[in-house]
Amino acid sequence: MMTSIAGHHPRRVVAGVSVGVVAALLLSWAAPRAGGAVEALDDIPVFEFDPTWPKLPLPNHWIMGNVAGMASDEKGHIWVIQRPLSGNMSDDYAQLDPPAGECCRMPPSIIEFDTAGNVIQAFGGPDPKNPKGKRHPDGFEWPREHGLFVDRKGHVWTGSDEEGSSTITKLTHDGKLIKQKGTFGKGHSNQDTENFGQPAGLFVDEKANEVYVADGYHNRRVIVMDADTLAFKRMWGAYGNVPKDIPKSEYRYNPDGPPSQQFSNPVHCVRISHDDLVYVCDRVNDRIQVFKKDGTFVKEQFVAPKTRGFGSVHDIAFSTDPEQRFLYVADGANRKVWMLRRSDMAILGSFGHGGHYAGEFAITHAMAADSKGNLYVGETIGGNRVQRFLFKGTRKGRRSSN
């Protein structure tokens, strides 16, 4: 069961066994029960791996680093933020001075793809003359890449998970600095409203002109600001509680204990649905918590709650039908994508498994969905790529047992 009323002690909901495969999610039809009664079946999404996206090879002998965030825009374009400094030793041989080989080059941090998988533009990253200096050539701090959002005005937002980072950054559509809030090395307290604690994800609420930040790898909160001025408006922690400063060394997730009353680190993503519910990835606590925009706790769901250490809830995406019937969860530790029915957070199934071949997953870290319902999954350590999975409609089937 799952409680949905703030103030009551939530009961744990255990995710079941995967019922999917990467090439296509094939789900069996239910057999009649004894006495002739037919078991109720669920609508379960079906996805198929698409080997044609993105268009390869990428320009300029590019090889991606860790994919740390993804977003889709009003045109249906897919945006990726990746870490140029996270490649393998030989990934930048062609850009050394003098070149050490023909291949390869690390691309700029942010890449925009069209729906066919072509690169439209790429920008951002530290000064190539001093790549470890954390400064953009235009003079502002370039954050270690984490989290990405593109708003309806075309502004590009990103956070940073680097130790000591306290900033969120707002850029123009082509990468010029609009505004940056926070100062590197300052803050790192859940009470600080001018700095952040390694902020991991962002979402702009166009209706209210507010930006929500999942804050983060050091802090344990959701913080909301005016999207133009970045002035502080409100914040909250797990269950709507006041977020507390708890050293990482003093916190350990216990799947057999009572649910934590605080977010763990990292608070990894924040998304807002069409019906104005705020979904938060509490990654290491293996759960999604849902709130009203004022921070009132609504409900939660645990996903693969026996997962320890790396955590199972890395990112989420909504299906793109008007009701957003389905919620998808990138599970980096178990290397799959979970599918939930958004209305009651019931776990319907999953697709994917770990591996390094096309259609398999290394660390599923970031996701985006396009207007046709296709899913784009970005991988970090051991993957360093984006893959597309085509939405093939729904199939009647049994959901995973909880």
C-alpha positions in Angstrom: 0.0 0.0 0.0 1.0 3.6 -0.3 -0.1 6.4 2.0 -1.1 9.7 0.3 -1.9 12.0 3.3 0.7 14.2 4.8 1.4 13.5 8.5 0.8 9.8 8.4 3.7 7.3 8.6 4.2 6.1 5.0 4.3 2.4 4.3 7.0 1.0 2.0 6.0 -0.1 -1.5 8.3 -2.7 -3.0 8.9 -2.8 -6.8 8.6 -6.2 -8.4 10.6 -8.1 -10.9 11.2 -6.6 -14.4 8.9 -7.9 -17.1 10.6 -6.2 -20.0 13.3 -6.6 -22.6 15.1 -3.8 -24.4 14.2 -4.7 -28.0 10.5 -4.6 -27.2 8.5 -5.0 -24.0 6.5 -8.2 -24.4 3.9 -8.8 -21.7 1.8 -11.9 -21.4 -2.0 -11.9 -21.5 -3.8 -12.8 -18.2 -5.5 -16.2 -18.0 -9.0 -16.5 -16.6 -9.2 -17.1 -12.9 -10.9 -20.1 -11.3 -14.6 -19.9 -11.8 -14.3 -18.1 -15.1 -13.6 -14.6 -13.8 -11.1 -12.6 -15.9 -8.3 -10.9 -14.1 -8.2 -7.1 -14.7 -5.3 -6.1 -17.0 -3.3 -2.9 -17.0 -2.3 -0.7 -20.0 1.5 -1.1 -20.1 3.7 1.0 -22.4 5.8 -0.8 -25.0 9.1 0.5 -26.2 11.5 -0.6 -28.9 15.2 0.4 -29.2 16.0 2.7 -32.2 19.5 2.2 -33.5 19.2 5.1 -35.9 19.3 7.9 -33.3 21.5 9.9 -33.0 23.0 10.2 -36.4 26.5 8.7 -36.4 29.3 9.5 -36.5 29.0 12.7 -34.5 30.7 15.7 -36.0 34.4 16.4 -35.6 35.2 12.9 -34.2 33.3 13.8 -31.0 33.1 11.2 -28.3 30.6 12.0 -25.4 31.6 12.0 -21.8 29.2 11.3 -18.9 25.7 12.3 -19.8 24.7 14.3 -16.8 21.3 15.8 -17.9 18.8 15.9 -20.7 15.8 18.0 -21.8 13.4 18.5 -24.6 12.2 21.8 -26.0 9.2 23.3 -27.7 10.4 22.1 -31.1 10.8 18.5 -29.9 14.6 18.9 -30.0 16.6 16.9 -27.5 19.3 18.6 -25.5 22.2 16.9 -23.7 24.7 18.1 -21.2 27.8 16.0 -20.9 31.1 16.2 -19.2 34.0 16.8 -21.6 36.5 16.1 -18.9 35.2 12.7 -18.1 36.4 10.8 -21.2 38.9 8.0 -21.3 42.6 8.8 -21.6 42.7 8.6 -25.4 39.4 10.2 -26.2 41.0 13.6 -26.8 44.1 12.5 -28.7 43.1 14.5 -31.9 42.7 17.8 -30.0 46.1 17.7 -28.2 48.8 20.1 -29.2 50.4 18.5 -31.2 47.7 15.8 -31.9 48.6 12.4 -30.6 46.3 10.6 -33.1 43.4 11.0 -35.5 40.7 10.2 -33.0 39.1 11.8 -31.1 37.7 15.0 -29.6 35.5 15.9 -26.7 32.5 17.9 -27.7 31.3 21.1 -26.0 29.3 20.5 -22.8 25.8 21.2 -24.2 24.6 19.6 -27.5 21.2 20.2 -29.2 19.9 17.4 -31.5 16.9 17.6 -33.8 14.2 14.9 -33.9 16.2 13.0 -36.6 19.3 12.9 -34.4 21.3 15.6 -36.2 23.5 18.0 -34.2 22.0 21.5 -34.5 24.5 23.3 -32.2 26.9 22.7 -29.3 28.4 25.1 -26.8 29.7 25.5 -23.3 32.5 24.1 -21.2 35.6 25.3 -19.5 38.2 27.4 -21.3 40.1 24.9 -23.6 43.4 26.6 -22.7 42.8 25.9 -19.0 40.2 23.1 -18.9 40.6 22.4 -15.2 40.3 26.0 -14.2 36.5 25.9 -14.0 36.2 29.2 -16.0 34.2 29.7 -19.2 36.2 31.7 -21.8 33.7 34.6 -21.2 34.9 34.8 -17.6 32.2 33.2 -15.5 32.4 30.0 -13.5 31.6 27.0 -15.7 30.0 24.4 -13.5 30.8 20.7 -13.5 27.9 19.6 -15.6 24.8 18.2 -13.9 21.1 18.7 -14.8 19.6 20.5 -17.7 16.3 22.3 -18.5 15.2 24.4 -21.6 12.3 26.7 -20.9 9.7 28.0 -23.4 11.7 31.1 -23.9 14.6 29.1 -25.1 16.7 29.7 -22.0 19.0 26.9 -21.0 19.5 26.1 -17.3 22.0 23.9 -15.5 23.3 23.0 -12.1 26.6 21.5 -10.9 27.4 18.5 -8.7 31.1 19.3 -8.2 32.3 19.4 -4.6 32.3 23.0 -3.5 29.9 24.1 -6.2 27.1 26.5 -5.1 25.7 27.8 -8.4 22.9 27.4 -10.9 23.4 29.0 -14.3 20.9 30.5 -16.8 22.1 30.8 -20.5 20.7 32.0 -23.7 19.6 29.6 -26.4 23.1 29.8 -27.9 25.1 29.7 -24.6 25.6 33.3 -23.5 25.4 34.0 -19.8 22.1 35.6 -18.6 22.4 35.0 -14.8 24.3 32.9 -12.3 23.4 32.5 -8.7 25.7 31.3 -6.0 29.4 31.6 -5.3 31.8 28.6 -5.6 32.9 27.4 -2.2 30.3 29.3 -0.2 27.0 28.2 1.3 26.5 24.5 1.5 23.8 24.8 4.1 20.1 24.0 3.9 19.4 27.4 5.5 21.4 29.4 2.9 19.0 31.0 0.3 21.8 32.7 -1.8 23.9 29.6 -2.5 23.3 25.9 -3.3 24.8 22.6 -2.2 25.9 20.9 -5.5 22.5 21.4 -7.2 21.6 18.4 -9.3 18.5 19.2 -11.3 16.1 22.1 -12.3 12.6 22.7 -13.7 11.0 26.0 -14.7 7.3 26.3 -13.9 6.2 28.6 -16.8 2.8 29.2 -15.2 4.2 30.9 -12.1 7.6 32.0 -13.6 9.5 30.0 -10.9 12.5 27.8 -11.1 12.6 24.7 -8.9 16.0 23.2 -7.9 16.8 19.7 -6.7 19.5 20.7 -4.2 21.4 18.4 -4.2 24.6 16.4 -3.7 25.3 18.3 -0.5 22.0 19.8 0.6 18.8 18.0 1.2 16.0 20.2 -0.2 13.9 21.5 -3.0 14.3 25.3 -3.3 12.1 27.6 -5.4 13.1 31.0 -6.9 11.8 33.6 -9.2 12.8 32.6 -12.7 13.8 36.2 -13.7 15.5 37.5 -10.6 16.5 34.2 -8.9 15.2 35.7 -5.7 14.4 33.1 -3.0 10.7 32.2 -2.5 10.4 29.0 -0.5 12.0 25.6 0.2 11.3 22.2 1.8 12.7 18.8 2.6 11.2 15.2 2.6 7.5 15.1 3.6 7.6 18.9 3.6 9.8 18.9 6.6 12.4 21.6 7.3 15.6 20.3 5.6 18.4 19.6 8.1 22.2 19.7 7.7 23.2 16.1 8.1 26.8 15.1 7.3 26.9 12.4 4.6 29.1 10.3 7.0 26.2 10.2 9.4 23.5 9.0 7.0 23.1 5.5 5.7 20.0 4.2 3.9 18.4 1.3 5.7 15.8 -0.5 3.5 14.6 -2.5 6.5 14.1 0.6 8.7 11.4 3.3 8.8 11.4 5.7 5.9 13.8 8.6 6.4 12.2 11.9 7.3 14.9 13.7 5.4 16.0 13.5 1.8 19.3 11.7 1.2 22.1 12.9 -1.0 21.6 13.5 -3.8 18.2 15.1 -4.2 18.7 14.2 -7.9 15.7 15.6 -9.9 12.6 17.7 -9.8 9.7 17.7 -12.3 6.3 19.3 -12.4 3.3 17.6 -14.1 0.5 19.3 -16.0 -1.7 19.0 -13.0 0.8 21.0 -10.9 2.3 18.2 -8.8 6.0 18.4 -8.0 7.9 15.1 -8.3 11.3 14.8 -6.6 13.9 12.1 -7.1 15.3 11.0 -3.7 17.9 8.8 -5.3 19.6 6.9 -2.6 16.4 6.5 -0.5 15.0 4.7 -3.6 11.9 6.8 -3.7 9.9 9.4 -5.6 8.1 12.0 -3.4 5.2 14.0 -4.7 4.2 17.5 -3.4 2.0 20.4 -4.1 3.8 23.5 -5.3 3.7 25.0 -1.8 5.7 22.0 -0.5 2.7 20.0 1.0 3.5 16.3 0.8 1.0 14.3 -1.2 2.4 10.7 -1.7 5.4 8.7 -2.4 6.5 5.5 -4.1 9.5 3.3 -3.5 11.2 1.8 -6.5 13.5 -1.3 -6.0 13.8 -0.4 -2.3 16.4 -3.1 -1.5 18.9 -1.1 -3.7 21.8 0.1 -1.6 24.5 2.7 -2.2 24.0 4.1 -5.7 20.2 4.4 -5.5 17.4 3.5 -7.9 15.7 6.8 -8.7 18.1 8.8 -10.9 15.7 10.7 -13.1 12.0 10.7 -14.2 10.1 11.6 -17.3 6.3 11.9 -18.0 4.5 10.3 -20.9 3.5 13.0 -23.3 -0.2 12.3 -23.6 -2.3 15.2 -22.2 -3.0 13.3 -19.0 0.6 12.2 -18.6 -0.7 8.7 -17.7 2.7 7.2 -17.2 5.8 8.1 -15.2 9.2 6.7 -16.2 12.1 6.2 -13.8 15.7 5.9 -14.8 17.3 3.3 -12.4 21.0 3.7 -12.6 21.9 1.1 -10.1 19.8 -1.7 -11.6 20.3 -0.4 -15.2 16.8 -0.2 -16.4 13.8 2.0 -16.8 10.7 1.5 -14.6 7.2 2.4 -15.8 4.6 3.6 -13.3 0.9 4.5 -13.7 1.0 8.1 -12.5 -2.5 8.3 -11.0 -1.7 5.9 -8.2 2.1 5.4 -8.7 1.5 1.6 -9.3 4.6 0.0 -10.8 3.6 -1.6 -14.1 6.9 -3.1 -15.2 10.3 -2.2 -16.6 12.5 -2.5 -19.6 16.2 -2.8 -20.2 19.2 -4.6 -18.6 22.8 -3.9 -18.0 25.4 -4.2 -20.7 27.5 -2.3 -23.2 25.9 -3.2 -26.5 23.4 -1.1 -28.4 20.0 -1.1 -26.5 21.6 -2.1 -23.2 22.3 0.2 -20.3 25.4 1.1 -18.3 24.3 3.7 -15.7 20.9 5.2 -16.7 21.3 8.7 -15.4 19.1 11.1 -17.4 15.9 11.0 -19.5 13.8 13.1 -21.8 10.6 12.4 -23.8 9.5 13.9 -27.1 6.0 14.8 -28.3 5.5 11.3 -29.8 6.2 9.6 -26.4 9.6 8.3 -27.4 12.1 8.1 -24.5 15.8 9.2 -24.7 18.0 7.7 -22.0 21.4 9.2 -21.2 24.2 7.2 -19.5 27.1 8.1 -17.3 29.9 5.9 -16.1 30.7 3.1 -18.6 28.0 4.3 -21.0 28.6 7.9 -22.0 25.9 8.0 -24.7 22.3 8.7 -25.4 19.9 6.1 -26.8 16.3 6.4 -28.1 13.5 4.0 -27.4 10.4 4.3 -29.7 7.0 4.3 -28.0 4.9 1.6 -29.6 1.7 2.2 -27.7 0.4 0.1 -24.8 -0.4 -3.5 -24.3 -2.7 -5.2 -21.9 -0.8 -7.1 -19.3 -0.2 -7.9 -15.6 1.8 -5.3 -13.8 4.8 -6.2 -11.6 3.8 -7.6 -8.2 4.7 -5.3 -5.3 
